[in-house]
């Protein structure tokens, strides 16, 4: 019974964690360094970002994602990013640290440049059995929590030319398969490849911009994901956006500089 229960839990988790490195990548509209380690080069200033996403708020142990990241770009064409990550879905909790390094170089006098990045991360993956409250308790289900730690890595390249930005990244370079239930039915996190592009349409006085973007992601099991997004940026201070993945989502963020 316990073996089959854990198999069901892990299959559910595998459905949720698809998309780049881990579910934290769902926050990429607010923090694109989670999507591609090379994108940190686009900011000429230090950034500190705190993001959160909560779903199905009326349900106990509802899905919750939280990130805190620090990004710094040096004058000598290098930079780094550090991010604390936490993700919860039901009795499954995933938390960790992700460190990224990037190197960038200008391609011409117009300001076009290309950046290369790499990341390494460590995660604690836990199933909190003690939070289960079945209507009919089963003594074969242990109340002990189950934990495992694993490492992962990613690489990326980012290109920017005037109004156009393109990024290509590969995540889950160290495919991970949890071994709680010890069965072939357990999902594994396969290597994932993501292409991201956006185009900035600015007005003449540079106070407003519309930024349509597209994300396409596919893993080695040929599972695909497509995101279509549009931002409206006002006075380099705030942006409003609409996204479509499985449903339409409205978003907003205060900001310091973008155009």
Secondary structure, 3 states (H helix, E strand, C coil): CHHHHHHHHHHHHHHHHCCCCCHHHHHCCCCHHHCCCCHHHHCCCCEEEEEEEECCCCCCCCCEEEEEEEEEECCCCEEEEEEEEEEEECCEEEEEEEEEEEEEEECCCCCCEEEEEEEEEEEEEEECHHHCCCCCCCCCCCCCCEEEEEEEEEEEEEEEECCEEEEEEEECCCCECCCCCCCCCCCCECCEEEEEEEEEEECCCCCEEEEEEEEEEEECCCCEEEEEEEEEEECCCEEEEEEECCCEEEEEEECCCCC
